């Protein structure tokens, strides 16, 4: 009963107050960050420790240096779209630091 009176009074006094309350409640909800999932292709590192995917909140471009899950740095040599719709990063050989990753030999273009 009290709720109905309060709601009726709110509508009568300030109809925009309810809209403002809904807007504030929507703004208080946490926003989700978009994560881009790339498929990794590392022709020079063909062991089991090299991860198969790389997650990034920002787009990766050719020439960027990325820190992957095996705690190694890789330079991105090629970025391409696979027929399945996923993005593939072809990376150079792994290195212990970003500066060393930039000095690695480039990989051949993917077929």
Helices and strands as residue ranges (DSSP letters): H 2-13, H 15-28, E 36-41, E 53-56, E 65-67, E 73-81, E 87-91, H 98-102
